[in-house]
Amino acid sequence: MSAVITLTPLNESFQTKKLVISPSTIYKIGRHTNKSTSPSPSNLFFNSKVLSRQHAELWLDKDTLSVYIRDVKSSNGTFVNETRLSPENKPSAPCKLNSGDIVDFGVDIYNEDEIVHQKVSAQVRIVVRGATFATTPARSLDSEVMLDSIMRQMVFQYQRCVELNENLESLENGVEEVSKSLSWLETGKTRDNRNNHHYSRKSSPHISSLAVPSTKHLDGERDRNLKRSTSPLSSSPFVTEAALNEAELAKTNLEAWKARAFTAEARLSSKNKSWQEKKYLVLSPFFIAVAGIIVYMGYWR
């Protein structure tokens, strides 16, 4: 007659342990101190500083086929369903274990608000070969092993879900940061477009006025155009390409009108000069005729 006992960790302080215990054999529970007490799935030694070297004992009673546990003067105590079995450094009376009980060895050690050393916390499952406890449904060893395999798969799936959830949160944070960056870039682009439109409207009246200048104000327009070409607006990064093209067109028109003005001035000057030359030719016969009349009248007197 034997029993299979399984300890499933509740706080990741150890790996699942499963061992077969025989009647009238005492199994020691304690802290890992040497090679002989190295933790394994088939013993009850743990790599935890909150356990004593000899912390507790566990055995199967051959008469009742019940599993019992007791504390053997541990410093941090043994707890069954959150009930301490004995005071510090004092042995306890045997305590019967049932499937589903929660067993804690030691207590959590804190440094301010942080856990420095974890207690060993486990849920107990017990199956006796050929018999079952009245507190649990009957199940064979094969079904117990199958259930344990299913539990391990569930734990693995849960850990995987936690990792996926963390990755999803990280991805959502990344998307939010990218969205903020795009919004900032869009706002900057809109602001630049508004500035370009503002400066284009501001400069258009001046450029339009230069497109068809009059001869009377040609020199004044030339001076204003020179000042405008050297103003900060001409080198402003907000002036659009269309505005620059319009300015070039106005400049070309201005040069054309200047050429026309100079041509007209040259023609006028040429006509004045021709008149000055010809007026003497026009007036000479007139004076000759007048002189002839005067002489003729004097002769007949």
Order of alpha helices (4+ residues) and beta strands (2+ residues): beta-beta-beta-beta-beta-beta-beta-beta-beta-beta-beta-beta-beta-alpha-alpha-alpha
